[in-house]
Amino acid sequence: MTDTDALLGQLLIGKSAIVTGGAQGIGAAISRLFAAHGAAVVVVDNDVAAAALAREVPAITAVIADATDPAVALDLAAHQPDILVNNVGHFLRPPITFVEADPSEWVQLGEINLGHAMRATHAVLPGMIERERGGSIINLTTVEAHRGIPGHTVYATYKAALRHFTRSLALEVGPHGIRVNNIAPDLIETPQVPYTNLVAEQDRHHWPRWAPLGGPGTPHDVAGPALFLASEMSRYVTGTTVHVDGGSDAAGGWFARPNGTWTNRPLNP
């Protein structure tokens, strides 16, 4: 990439990227933005919407497959990516206490929120190192990697583990010019968490109380930071987390009152 390319806004010219879970929501927004900035993007998703996205955006190739399948992870290396976005993740079920949860679900939760990212990264790293072009690995965690979430204890545990996987791996691969970072979203409107349906219209005036920047956020709000972390704009950034949450993590349980003051003991949050 030349300085002229950067000035023209083409931040990923000549780069190749893999985005898991890229068919819809945050993954699709990231894939579209990467393609708009010159990257050749491979979207790995078991949702056939990935094929429609590829037809719409010529720079995107769809691989209709389960990103949690170990065989699929091994195949990713053939695409020789400069950028890997491990976007797949899910609660899998409504909230339930840890005592009531079925231990048989722990393996699936682990695969979709941690295991797939480790395997995909393990598959593509040797090629990244061998090609000596550096690279960027971006893991999508969540605000719950940094705070508790009642009813989703195991989910939060795996997301916290993904956060630390990022930090430790960044130290190992930094000498090869490979950066590893997290994005931790919260309050983002997605197919998994459709705030338009979850928050009644008469309650939407509460958004400034839930997050200093209001909300909800959009998948594009996450795609922008992903572009930064994928590009040379973040050349000296590794092992860290970018919080895309309207300020909810920083608020840390504090809520704004209508008069502009704050409380951590809301009577009617």
C-alpha positions in Angstrom: 0.0 0.0 0.0 1.3 3.4 -1.0 0.8 6.8 0.8 -1.4 7.7 -2.2 -3.6 4.6 -1.6 -4.0 5.7 2.1 -5.0 9.2 1.1 -7.6 7.8 -1.3 -9.0 5.7 1.5 -7.8 2.3 0.1 -6.3 1.0 3.3 -6.2 -2.7 2.4 -5.0 -2.7 -1.2 -3.3 -6.0 -2.0 -4.4 -7.6 1.2 -6.4 -10.8 1.6 -8.7 -11.4 4.6 -10.8 -14.2 6.1 -13.9 -13.3 8.1 -15.6 -16.1 10.0 -19.3 -15.7 10.5 -19.4 -13.0 7.9 -22.8 -13.5 6.3 -24.8 -11.1 8.4 -24.5 -8.5 11.2 -21.1 -7.5 12.4 -19.3 -10.0 10.2 -21.0 -8.8 7.0 -20.3 -5.1 7.8 -16.6 -5.9 8.3 -16.5 -7.9 5.1 -18.1 -5.1 3.1 -15.8 -2.5 4.5 -12.7 -4.5 3.9 -13.7 -5.1 0.3 -14.4 -1.4 -0.1 -10.9 -0.7 1.0 -9.3 -3.1 -1.6 -9.1 -6.4 0.2 -10.0 -9.8 -1.3 -12.3 -11.2 1.4 -13.2 -14.8 2.1 -16.4 -15.1 4.2 -16.8 -18.4 6.0 -20.3 -19.0 7.3 -22.9 -21.8 7.3 -25.5 -19.3 6.5 -26.4 -19.2 2.8 -26.7 -15.4 3.1 -22.9 -15.5 2.6 -23.4 -16.5 -1.1 -25.8 -13.6 -1.6 -23.2 -11.3 -0.1 -20.5 -12.6 -2.5 -22.8 -12.1 -5.5 -23.4 -8.5 -4.4 -19.7 -7.7 -3.7 -17.3 -9.1 -6.3 -14.3 -8.8 -4.0 -16.0 -11.3 -1.5 -15.8 -15.0 -1.9 -18.2 -17.2 0.1 -17.3 -20.5 1.7 -20.5 -22.1 3.0 -19.2 -24.1 5.9 -19.2 -24.3 9.7 -16.3 -22.3 11.0 -16.3 -24.5 14.2 -15.5 -27.6 12.1 -11.8 -28.5 12.6 -11.5 -29.6 9.0 -12.7 -26.2 7.8 -10.2 -24.4 10.0 -7.4 -26.4 8.3 -8.6 -25.4 4.9 -8.3 -21.7 5.7 -4.5 -21.7 5.3 -4.9 -22.2 1.5 -6.4 -18.7 1.2 -3.1 -17.2 2.4 -4.7 -14.4 4.4 -2.9 -11.3 5.6 -5.9 -10.6 7.9 -8.0 -13.0 10.0 -11.2 -11.9 11.7 -12.5 -14.5 14.2 -16.0 -13.2 14.4 -18.1 -16.3 15.2 -19.7 -16.4 18.7 -23.0 -16.9 20.3 -24.9 -17.3 23.6 -26.6 -20.4 22.1 -29.5 -20.2 24.5 -31.6 -17.9 26.7 -30.1 -17.0 30.2 -30.1 -19.8 32.8 -28.2 -20.0 36.0 -25.0 -22.0 36.1 -26.5 -24.4 38.7 -29.3 -25.2 36.3 -27.2 -25.4 33.2 -26.5 -28.7 31.5 -22.7 -29.5 31.4 -23.2 -31.1 28.0 -23.6 -27.7 26.5 -20.2 -26.5 27.7 -18.3 -28.1 24.8 -20.4 -26.5 22.2 -20.2 -23.1 23.9 -16.4 -23.5 24.0 -16.2 -24.4 20.3 -18.2 -21.5 19.1 -16.7 -18.8 21.4 -13.1 -19.9 21.7 -12.1 -23.2 20.0 -12.8 -22.1 16.5 -10.7 -18.9 16.9 -7.8 -20.9 18.2 -7.9 -23.5 15.4 -8.4 -20.9 12.6 -5.5 -18.9 14.0 -3.3 -22.0 14.4 -4.0 -22.9 10.8 -3.1 -19.6 9.2 -0.2 -18.5 11.4 2.5 -20.6 9.8 1.8 -19.2 6.4 1.7 -15.6 7.8 5.1 -16.1 9.4 6.6 -17.8 6.3 5.4 -15.1 3.9 7.1 -12.5 6.0 4.4 -9.9 5.3 3.2 -9.4 8.8 -0.5 -9.6 9.4 -3.4 -8.8 11.6 -5.6 -11.2 13.7 -8.7 -9.7 15.1 -10.9 -11.6 17.7 -14.4 -10.5 18.4 -15.0 -10.8 22.1 -17.6 -8.9 24.0 -18.1 -6.6 26.9 -18.8 -9.7 29.0 -15.1 -10.7 28.6 -14.5 -7.8 31.0 -17.6 -8.0 33.3 -20.0 -10.6 34.6 -23.2 -11.6 32.8 -25.8 -13.4 35.0 -27.3 -16.4 33.2 -24.4 -16.8 30.7 -21.5 -17.7 33.1 -19.9 -20.3 30.7 -20.2 -18.0 27.7 -18.5 -15.2 29.5 -15.8 -17.5 30.7 -14.9 -18.5 27.2 -15.0 -15.0 25.9 -12.6 -13.9 28.7 -10.3 -16.8 27.7 -10.4 -15.5 24.1 -9.3 -12.1 25.4 -6.3 -13.6 27.1 -5.5 -15.8 24.2 -5.2 -12.6 22.2 -2.9 -11.0 24.8 -0.5 -13.9 25.1 -0.4 -14.7 21.3 0.4 -11.1 20.5 3.6 -11.4 22.5 4.6 -14.6 20.6 4.0 -13.3 17.1 4.9 -9.7 17.4 8.5 -10.3 16.3 7.1 -11.5 13.0 5.2 -8.2 12.5 1.8 -9.9 13.2 -0.6 -8.0 15.4 -3.3 -9.6 17.5 -6.1 -7.6 19.0 -9.7 -7.8 20.2 -12.9 -5.9 19.6 -15.4 -6.0 22.4 -18.8 -4.9 21.2 -21.9 -4.2 23.4 -25.3 -2.7 22.6 -24.9 -3.4 18.9 -28.0 -4.1 16.8 -27.5 -7.5 15.2 -29.6 -10.5 14.2 -28.5 -12.2 17.4 -29.4 -9.2 19.6 -32.1 -7.2 17.8 -32.6 -4.2 20.1 -35.3 -2.9 17.8 -37.4 -5.8 18.9 -36.1 -6.1 22.4 -36.6 -2.5 23.5 -40.1 -1.2 23.3 -40.6 2.1 21.6 -41.8 3.7 24.8 -38.6 2.7 26.6 -36.1 3.9 23.9 -35.6 7.2 25.7 -33.6 5.3 28.3 -30.7 4.7 25.8 -28.6 7.6 27.1 -28.9 6.1 30.6 -27.6 2.7 29.4 -24.7 4.1 27.4 -23.2 7.6 27.4 -23.3 7.7 23.6 -26.9 6.4 23.5 -27.8 3.6 21.1 -28.1 1.1 19.9 -25.0 0.9 17.9 -24.8 -0.6 14.4 -22.6 -3.3 12.8 -20.8 -0.5 10.9 -19.7 1.0 14.2 -17.7 -2.2 14.7 -16.5 -2.5 11.2 -14.6 0.9 11.4 -12.4 -0.2 14.3 -11.9 -3.6 12.6 -10.6 -1.7 9.5 -8.2 0.3 11.7 -6.9 -2.9 13.3 -6.5 -4.6 9.9 -4.7 -1.8 8.3 -1.2 -0.3 8.7 -2.9 2.5 10.6 -2.6 0.2 13.7 1.0 -0.8 12.9 2.1 -0.3 16.5 -1.1 -1.7 18.2 -1.2 -5.3 19.5 -2.4 -7.3 22.5 -5.2 -4.9 23.3 -9.0 -4.5 23.1 -11.0 -1.8 21.4 -14.3 -1.4 23.1 -17.2 -0.6 20.8 -20.0 -0.2 23.2 -21.1 3.5 23.4 -19.3 3.7 26.8 -21.0 0.9 28.6 -17.8 -0.7 29.8 -16.4 2.6 30.9 -19.6 3.3 32.8 -19.0 0.1 34.8 -22.5 0.1 36.4 -23.0 3.9 36.6 -26.2 5.3 35.1 -26.9 8.8 34.0 -29.8 10.7 35.6 -32.0 13.0 33.5 -30.5 16.0 35.4 -27.0 15.1 34.2 -25.7 13.6 37.4 -24.8 9.9 37.8 -25.7 7.1 40.2 -24.5 3.5 40.7 -27.6 2.7 42.7 -30.4 3.3 40.2 -33.9 2.9 41.5 -35.4 2.7 38.0 -32.6 1.9 35.5 
